[in-house]
């Protein structure tokens, strides 16, 4: 049975928002195709070194429709929470963040993945979005641990994770197939108790 946090049947998809200061996160919908595909196409060279190989039909409407169906299925099953990161005011899509491998029982954990359009990178937008998402994970979802992995050469991602409170825990050999090759990754994690400690230190800590 899905955890109650995923039961939003009484709401429309547009009603679900996780608020940051300058961004918000929401469910992806089929109407996002044009904006999403344009942003991804413009950012392809920027994103490809850090992502699984793009399919030949990656940016087609049919592939996006399938993507949305899979997102909805995973969300309803309680195993993933895929979200788009949008700017407050304009509502413009600037990137995405997904909680994958959501585990209940004795684990109470998830894995975090994210991407940012090239033109929006380096502006603190993903840090803002994650600082909105993390309290949702530990509060509303009642998980205990968030894991994130990044390629050692991806210093931008390492700085982001450390900025929002993650601690480096280890080195994973041949962990994920990225851009056609099995790549080593650094493992980062954040647990609820550490997040509460960061929050207790006041504004500015872990941001």
Beta strands, then each sheet from edge to edge (+ up, - down):
strand 1: 17-19
strand 2: 23-26
strand 3: 81-87
strand 4: 93-103
strand 5: 109-116
strand 6: 145-150
strand 7: 167-178
strand 8: 181-191
sheet 1: 1+ 2- 3+ 4- 5+ 6+ 8- 7+
end
